[in-house]
């Protein structure tokens, strides 16, 4: 068996690490960086460019440069319609309704785009280790649902990687931190990255890492903070000059780059200058955007986002049956936690100073490497017990969702429920599987439709079907159905609601090579 690497497939940046002599080591990429921009471009010749080289051409090639693909993976085009206009590239619906990206008339799935980033991470590890790498632990936001997790696995397959485990990002951070702080404690992992916010409560006892509860917001991250600053600048410019910079793809990319840089600088200084010469052309002369932004302006413009941090934390504490005073340590993860006002929010919620002894950009990849050591048997003294982030169940009469596996149930797990026919002489049942916390099934995420046929013809309510949900340690769900009474297992047809087929994955893998 070869080495198993750990990959943090981030919204903004990605990182790869490996376990060496029991210690996780972050690997430098070919450009000398410890993290790699999660960006993919296609040049005029159709060649694919990944990472720092892609970021360098984002202004000159905006419509062919894709960033934030992680926010699209496993999601429908209708679900991301509200953010589609924020990008210089086109988001289009695939045949099954999934959100894909159109590059010069050719649609590309987020799985394919993510696969290019994973392949880059794979090559970085192979150059460092001097050997071929085929297996990896890949991290995802804790609040990713079943479809998004499976899509991430598919991205790995396209990149030629067997994804040995899908690991929640806060859990990975806790593993990396706990490897050096093995004393018993309760830990809150506050993870605000480029695209998502997660909060997980863990208990570390005698080398056992038990996730007690997790919660989050998959539409809250650094990209949203950038957007607030972009809107602030663009609205002011429009009022003064009558030109909306957000309608020009090149100007929008320049604004995004400037907003991201200003946000980063305002984490360590009280003000910064934005200087964008020749950003637009007026009636007869070019127009420049020159503006000083102070930290208070940034904080005021993002107040609505900051207020969304508290509710998931309180929900996670409640599910873990903890009070803020029960938490021994708060671990800040993700580049956005460098923002002073975000740190202040964490202090306000948990009533204590957070730990600053880890690198928030690298700790997730390091934790993935630690988990690879657990899987490979190199770290036998560490045990991980994770949980499922969402309720999972079956749609029943009245558009209600009957929960089979409740949120924050330890995984792997298996649960069963009995359902009965609703019509006389019914010979099949159509079972729809949903994931989410709403009582109405239609307000939750539809995972798939399972058809169970060849049932005995009988009066309604007599024939019963046992539906069993099995969730593995990666948070991937399998569903089986059996007719009760005869003990006979009837046929089940699974009609996936989205994603790539096995043939599509195989063809993309061949093209990537």
Secondary structure, 3 states (H helix, E strand, C coil): CCCEEEEECCCCEEEEEEEECCEEEECCCCCCCCCEECEEEECCCCCEEECHHHHHCCCCCHHHEEECHHHCCCCEHHHHHHHHCCCCCEEEECCCCEEEEEECCEEEEHHHHHHHHHHHHHHHHHHHHCCCCCEEEEEECCCCCHHHHHHHHHHHHHCCCEEEEEEEHHHHHHHHHHCCCCCCEEEEEEEECCCCEEEEEEEEECCEEEEEEEEEECCCCHHHHHHHHHHHHHHHHHHHHCCCHHHCHHHHHHHHHHHHHHHHHCCCCCEEEEEEEEEEECCCCEEEEEEEEEHHHHHHHCHHHHHHHHHHHHHHHHHCCCCHHHCCEEEEECHHHHCHHHHHHHHHHHCCCCECCCCCCCHHHHHHHHHHHHHHCCCCCCEEEEECCCCEEEEEHHHEEEEEECCCCEECEEEEEEEECCCCCCCCEEEEEEECCCCEHHHCEEEEEEEECCCCCCCCCCCEEEEEEEECCCCCEEEEEEECCCCCCCCEEEEECCCCCHHHHHHHHHHHC
